[in-house]
Amino acid sequence: MKNKSCQVTLIILCLIAVIFSGCGKSTEPVSNVEPEVIPEPTVEPTPIPDPEPPKGSPCPLTGELVTLEADLKLRPIAVMIDNEYNARPQSGLADAEIVYEIPVEGNITRYMAIFHHNHTDKIGPVRSARPYFIDKALEFNAVYVHCGGSPQALQDLVTLKVNTLNDLKGSPCFWRSKDRKMPHNLYASTKLMREVMESNKFNNKTAPEYFKFNEEFLEPDGKKTRSITFNYSKNYIVGYEYNEKDKLYYRTINGTRLKDKESGKDIAAANIIVEKTTSKVLDDVGRLEIKNIGKGRGYYLSGGKLIEIEWSKSSRSAKTTYKDLKGNEVHMNKGITWIQVVPNYVKVEIKE
């Protein structure tokens, strides 16, 4: 019995040894291979498209882009505008591309505003013609808009065969407002004027390129100038004050900023041209002869800088050219231009 128990015990021990031996053989060795690293996909940056260039073609009077081709082909209109005290503030001046200021009799000045592609509902007060304004209008092939005029001016308009819109001839593009007294209440609009121009079968030749313009804004290589003042007479002291933020010259008269009556906008310009010239009184009414054919000196102001220039005009219809004192044509910055024609009796004050 004892031997049998020993045999059983031996058998059990052998079975245990076999079991453990099998388990050991089935154990897999530990691998030393590092896990594969899967790289993250490369994200390509989204390309930023180049900005589209501004659409349109440059206006020949301002250099600014005009988006509608039909507007670019419009014929310029030159409107005589009152500058007496009772005519202020005027309507439509803020929309003109070029404005001339020239003295007339009575120690006052008058404006001629050139409208090309801007559409303006109310322009005025419209006043009478003078010969030297006609000379400027001819440079643009402009239709000349006025209410009467001096005897010489009316004769010149006929002799020179100028297309005109004259209220005294009954042109239907004018109306009188009720908020002012005559003669400071005559107005017109670009829409009505162009309708009459079409019905009169005026030629539709657009303005020639008038100025040379910089591609980008450039300060003239000149003297820093904060303001300029023109003392035409005691009650007609005109000034321009430069604003560095928007690079514009804001117009003042007798120390007060000039505003457009309709929009309330301050009247401002990117460029100021000064034509210094001579004048003489022609008659007992005080009508003036102002020299604008030939040559003279002046100034060009833009970007807070001033340079001396020479202007020249060879005939009544010829374009006035503006050159620096080295003989190079002045390149303008894009935008509105005001041109001050300044006889030698006008005191000019320049402040740095």
Stockholm file with secondary structure:
# STOCKHOLM 1.0

chainA/1-352         MKNKSCQVTLIILCLIAVIFSGCGKSTEPVSNVEPEVIPEPTVEPTPIPDPEPPKGSPCPLTGELVTLEADLKLRPIAVMIDNEYNARPQSGLADAEIVYEIPVEGNITRYMAIFHHNHTDKIGPVRSARPYFIDKALEFNAVYVHCGGSPQALQDLVTLKVNTLNDLKGSPCFWRSKDRKMPHNLYASTKLMREVMESNKFNNKTAPEYFKFNEEFLEPDGKKTRSITFNYSKNYIVGYEYNEKDKLYYRTINGTRLKDKESGKDIAAANIIVEKTTSKVLDDVGRLEIKNIGKGRGYYLSGGKLIEIEWSKSSRSAKTTYKDLKGNEVHMNKGITWIQVVPNYVKVEIKE
#=GR chainA/1-352 SS CHHHHHHHHHHHHHHHHHHHHHHHHHCCCCCCCCCCCCCCCCCCCCCCCCCCCCCSEECTTTCCEESCHHHHTCCCEEEEECCSGGGCSCBSGGGCSEEEEEEETTTEEEEEEEESSCCCSCBBCBCCBCHHHHHHHHTTTCEEEESCBCHHHHHHHHHTTCCEEEGGGTCTTEEECSSSCTTSCEEECHHHHHHHHHHTTCCCCCCCCCSEECSSCCCCSSEECSEEEEEEETTEEEEEEEETTTTEEEEEETTEECBCTTTCCBCEESEEEEEEECEEECSTTCCEEECCSEEEEEEEEETTEEEEEEEEECSSSSCCEEEETTSCBCEECSSCEEEEEEETTSEEEEEC
#=GC SS_cons         CHHHHHHHHHHHHHHHHHHHHHHHHHCCCCCCCCCCCCCCCCCCCCCCCCCCCCCSEECTTTCCEESCHHHHTCCCEEEEECCSGGGCSCBSGGGCSEEEEEEETTTEEEEEEEESSCCCSCBBCBCCBCHHHHHHHHTTTCEEEESCBCHHHHHHHHHTTCCEEEGGGTCTTEEECSSSCTTSCEEECHHHHHHHHHHTTCCCCCCCCCSEECSSCCCCSSEECSEEEEEEETTEEEEEEEETTTTEEEEEETTEECBCTTTCCBCEESEEEEEEECEEECSTTCCEEECCSEEEEEEEEETTEEEEEEEEECSSSSCCEEEETTSCBCEECSSCEEEEEEETTSEEEEEC
//
